[in-house]
C-alpha cells in the first residue's frame, strides 16, 4: 500500500544520509576507524529495526498490530451500536463487520460500512442473547487483520451507578458491561431513583453538607435545570404510575409528595424523624420509617390517612416494599423483619445476619437479597425467610439492585472499583471495571426506548 511504500523510501533515504555523514566524519579522521565502523553498524541496525511503523495496517505496527482499533459497542433496547477509530488511508474502501451469536460456530461476514464512516447499527436483535462483533479494514486488493472482539447482550433495561469520588452518575447497558454515558455536576449523591416508564433518573444531592437538591436526569444524561430545594432529605421513592415522588425530610419531620416537575402536592407532618420511604406500586401508597420512634407507617397515596404498624423495631436502616403482594421488608441493626400490607408481623430473620445493611427484593420470585456489612457477605432468603444462598465472593457490596427482566442481581463494589452482575444463583456473570468507587446502584426496569 501507499503508506508502506512511502515509509520504506523514507527509511532508505535516512540510511543514505547517515552513511554520507559517517563517511564525512571518517575523512576528518576524528575517530578510530574500526571502533567507529562497529558503532555505525549498530546505529544503522537500531534505526531500522526499532523504527515506527506508520502504516496502521502493518502487522508489525506496535500500536495497532495491523488491525482496526477502538471498537466499542453499546445496546439500547433491541438495537446495537458500533463505532471505532477512523483509519486514514488513500486506498481504504471501508470496513467489514463480522458477527457471531450462540448458534454460530464462528464469525460470519455480516455487513459492510463504506469509508469514511466509522459507525454501524442494527435493529431487531433478541433480548438476553449474546452478540459478538469484529471488524476489518479493506480495499480493492487487501483486507486487514480483524479487530479485537466486543460482546453485548441487548435487553430492555439499563443500570444506573453513582461514583463516590467523582460524584458522577453512570448509565450502563442492559448487560452492565458497557458505558452509555456519564453525567457530572453533583456534590454528594445520597439516593437515586430510576423511572422505568419515562427513563429519567431522580438524584438526591447534598451540596457542602448544608443544602440539598432533588435533580432529574433525562435518558440522554442531561440534568434538568429545575432543582428542587429541601432542608436535609435522606430518601426518595417514585410512584411509577402517577410519575410522582415521595421525599423524606428528617429536619422538618415531614414527608412530601411532588409531581413530575417538582411541584408540591402535599406534605405530611405526623412524623418525628422520617428517614426512609418506599412506594407500593400497586396503589401508590408510601411506607415511611421513623428513626426516632423506630416504627413504620403507611401513607395513603392521596395523603388522607397515616397508619402506624404495631411492630416495634430496634432500628431501621433499610426498607423496601414488594409491590406484588404489598409486604414490606425492614432491615434493623441485627435482624430483618417482614410485615404485611396492613403492618402486621409476618416473620423475622436473625441468623446468620450480624450487621444487615441493605436489601433488594426480586418481585418475580419473592426472594430477598441482603447485604451483611461485617463480615461482608450477600445472603439470599426466600419469601418465607429460608436462607437460600450465602455469597462471599470477591467483592465488598455497597449497594444492590434486582433486574426484574432476567432476575440478575447488580452489585456495586466501592473499593473493588467494579459493578458485578450475578445470576439468581449467585454466580458472577459479568462485571464492569472502568469506575472509581461505584456506590449507589439502581436498575431501570421494564420497557423504555432510550
N, C-alpha and C positions, 0 to 999 in steps of 0.2 A: 504494500500500500504506500501511498504517497508519503505519509508521515514517517514510516520506517526508512524509506529511501533517502529522504532528506536528512534523517538522523545519521545514517551511515556515511553520507557525504561529509557532514559537519565533523564527525569523529575523525575520518581520514584526513581532513583538512587540518584539524588541530594537531594530529601527529606530525604532519609535514612541517608545520610551523615549529613544533618542539625540536625536531631533528635539525632544522636550519639554525635554531637558536643555540643548541648544544654544540654544533659544528663551529659556530662563531666563537663560542667561549673557548673551545679547544685551540682554535687558531691563535687566541690571545695567550695560550699556554698558562692559564691561571690555575689549572688543576692537573693532577697526575692522570694520565690517560686511562690506565687500567681501572683505577678506582672510579673515575668519572663515568666510564662506559658501563660498569655494573650499576651505578646509581641511575643512569639514564634509562637503562633497560627496565629497572624496577618502576620508575616513574611512568614509562610508556605502558607497561602492563597494567598498573593500577588505574591509569587514566581510561583504559578501555574496558577492563573487567568490572570496575565499580561505577561505570558511567550510569547516568539516569536514563531510563528508557522512556522516551517522550510519547511513544505511541500507546494509548491506554489499552489497546487490544493485543499488545505484545505479551505473550505468556510470561516473559521474564521481567515485566514491569512490576517493580516491588510494591507499588501502591494498589494497582488494580488486579494483578495476576492475570491480566489478559481478558477480563470479563467485565460486563456492566456492574456498576456499584450502586449502593444506596437504595436498593429495592425495599420498599416499605408497603405495608398492607393494612387497611382497616376495613371494617364492615359496619354498615348501618342497615338494620333490618335484613332484607334478603339481597342486599347489594354489596359487592366487594369493590374497593377502590385500590388500584396500584399506582405508585409513582416511583421514579428512580432518577439517578443523576444523568444529566444530559451529556451525550458524547458529541464532540465537535470534530467530525471527520468529513472530508470533502466527498468521499465515496460511500458514505453511510446511507443506506436506503431506509432502514427502520429497525424495529425490534420484534423478535418472535416471542410470543407468550406461550409458555408450556404450563400445563396444569395436570395435577393428579388428585384423585379422590380415593375414597376407601375401596371402590370397586375396580380401580385401575391397577394393573400390575406395574406400571411405570408411568413416567411423564409422557404426555401426548401433546403434539402441537395443537394449540387451541385458538390463537388469534395472531394477527399481525398489526403492529402500530407503525405507521409511517413517520419517519423523521420530519420535522424536529420535535414532534410531540413526545412527551415522556410520562404520559398518564394512560390508564386503562381502567374501565369499569365494566361490570356485567351484573345483570339483574336476575331475579327469579331463582336464586340459589336456595337449597334446602336448609332449614334450620337444624342446628346441632349436628351438622356434618362437617368434617374437617376437609378443607381445600388447601392444596399446596401449589405454589407457583414458583417458576423460574423464568428468566428472560435471557435472550442472547441478542447480540447486535450483528447486523449483516448488511452486505451489499450484493451487487450482481454476482460477484465471484467468490465471496467469502462469508463465513459465519463464525462468530467468536465463540469462545468457551461460554458456558452458561453461568449465570449469576448464582449466588447463594440462594438457598430455598427459604421462602417465607410461608408460614402456615396461619390459617384463620378458620374460626368456626363461627359462621354467621348465626344470628338469633335476634329475638325481639327485645332484648334487654340491654342495659348499659350499667356500668359500675362507676359511682362517684366516690372519690377519695380525697381527703384533705392531707396536706403536708404540714407537719408540726413546725418545722424550722422556717420554711419559706412562706408559710401561710398561703399557699396556693390551693386551688381546687382543681382536681384532675378528673377527666372523663375518659374511661376505658371502654373498649369494645365488649361485646356480649361475652366473649371467652376470657375477658380480663387480661389479655396478653399484649394488647396494642393500645398506644396512646392516641386519643382522638383530639383532645385539646387541653390546655392549661389556662386557668383564669387567675389573675392576681388582684391586688387592691384590697387585701384583708389584713386585719391586725391580729386578733386571737379568735379563731373559729372554735365555738363550743358545741355547735349542733348543726346537722344538715338534714334536710327532708326532701327527697326526690318526689316529684309528682308524676305518677305513671301515665296520667291522662294527657297532661299538657307538655310533658317532657322538661319542665322547668325544675330548678333546684332552689329551695329556700335555704339561706345561710344565716345563722345567728352568730354575729361577730361583735366582739368587745374591743373597744379602742382605748388604749392606755389604762385599762383597768377601771375606767370610770364611766364610759359612755358605751351603750350597746345599740346596735342597729340590726334590723332584720332586712336582709337583702335578697333579691331574687335574680337568679341567673337564667338566661334563656337557653334553649337547647344548643345554640351555637356558641355559648360561652360569654355572651355579653351581659354585663351587670346592669340591671335596671337602676336608673339613677334616682328612683323614688325610694329613699331609705326610710325605714320606719323606726323612730327612736323609742327606746324603753329605758327604764332605770337599770336594772341588772337582771334581765330574764335568764333563766337557766335551761329551758327546754321548750321545744315547739313540736306540734304534731298537726299533720294535714288531714282534712276531711276530703278525700279524693272526689267524691260525688258532687259536693257543693262547691269545691275549689275554695274552701275556707281554711283558716289556720288558727289553732289554739296556741296561746303563749302563756307560760308560767313566769310570773314576775315576783320572786320572793320578797324583795324590799318593800313592795307595795301591797303584799299579801293578796294579790289578785291573779285571776286567770281571765285573759281577754280573748275574745274571738274576733278575727279580722276577715274581711272579704278578700277577694283575689288580688286587689291592688293595694291592700293595706289599710282600708278604712275600718274603723272600729264599729263592730256590730253591737256588742255589749260587753260588759265587764262583770265578773262575779267576785264579790268581796268577802265571802264566808270562810276564808281560809286563814291560817296563821302564817305558815311558810310553805307555799306550794312550790315544789321543785321539779316535778316531773308531770308530763301529760302524755296520754296516748289515746288514739281515736278508734272507736268501734266503727268500722267502715260499713256495717250493715245499716246503721241508723244515724251515724254522726255524733253519737254520744261520746263524751270525753271523760276519761278516768284521770284523777288527779292524786298524786302522792304528796302528803304534807309531812315535812321532816320534823316539825315541832311537835305535832301530835302523834306522829308515826301511824297515820291512818291513810286509807284510800277511799276516795269519794267519787261518785259518778254525777256528772252534769248532763242533763238532757240537752239535745242539740240546739234547742232554742233558748237555753239558759233558764228555763222556768222552774226547774227543780234540781236540788242537790241532795243526793242520797249518800250517807256515810256508811261504809262497810263496818260491821260489828267486829271484824277481825283486827286484833292489835298486833303490831309488828315491832321488833326490836329496833329496826331502822329500815329504810327503803332507799336503795341505791340505783335500782333499775326496774323498769316496769314495761310490759307490753301486753296488748290485748290480742286474742285470737278472734279475728273477725268472722270466722266460720260459725262459732258457737257462742261468742261473747265472753268466754272465760278470760281471766286476767292472771298473768304470772308476775309475781313481785319478788325481787332479789333483796334479801336483807344482809346483815353483816356475816352471818354464818349459815343461813338457810335460804331456801326458795319456797314460796308459798303460792298455791293456786286457789283462786276464788272463782265463783260463777258470776254470771252477768248481774245477779242481784246482790253481790258482795258476800255471799255465804261461803264458808270454808269448804274446800274440796280435798286438798292434800298438802303435804309438807315434805320437802326433800332436805335431809341433813347430810348424812354420809354419802359419798366421800368428800363433800364440799367442806373446805376450811375457810375460804375467803372468796365467795362468789362475787362477781363484779358486774357482768353484763349478760344479757340473754338475747336470743333470736328465735322466733317461732317459725317452724315450717307448717303453714296452714294446710298444705296438701295432706300431710300425714298426722298433724297434731303434735309431732315431736318437738322438743325444745333443746336448743344448744345453749350451753352455759360456759362462760369464761370463769375459770378459777384463778385468782391472781397469784397466790403463793401456796403450793408450787404452781407454776404456770402451766395449766392444763386446759384442754377443752373436753367437756363432757356432753354426751347426748342422752336425753331421757325421753321415754315415751310419754304420751298424754296421761298415762296412769301413774307416772312417777318412777317407772322401772328404768334403771340405768342400762343403756344400750351400748355406749361406746365411751372409751377413755382414750383420748388422742393426745399424746405427749410430744408430738414431734416437731420438726426443727425450728419452731417459732415461739415467740412470746406474744400471744394475742393481745392487741389493743382494742379491737372492735370487730364485730361480726355482723353479717347480713345474709339472709337467705335469698337465693334466686328461685323464685316460685315456678319458673318455666321448666327447669331441669333438676330442681332440688339440690343444686350445688350450694356450698357454703363459702362465702368470701371472708377472708381473714386478713386483717391488716397487722403487720409486724413492724412496730416502730423502730426497734433497734436492729432488726434484720433488713430494714430498708426495702421490704418486699410485701406484695399482696399475693396471697395464696388462694387458689381455687380448689376446694375439696369436694369429693363426691359425697353422696349421702352416707357412704360407708366410712368416711373419714380419710380416704386416700387422696394424696396430693395429685391433682390432675395437671395443673399448670401453675405458673407464677409470673409476676411482673416485677422486675427489679430496678427499673430506672426511676427510683423515687428517693427522696430524702425524708426519713422519719414519717412514713404514712401513718395516719392516726384514725380519724373517723371514716367510716365506710358505709355506703348505702346503695343497694341495688334498685335501679329504676325498672320495676317490673311491668308486665303487660305490654300492650302494643303502642308503639309511637314511631312515627316515620322519620324523626331526626333527633 
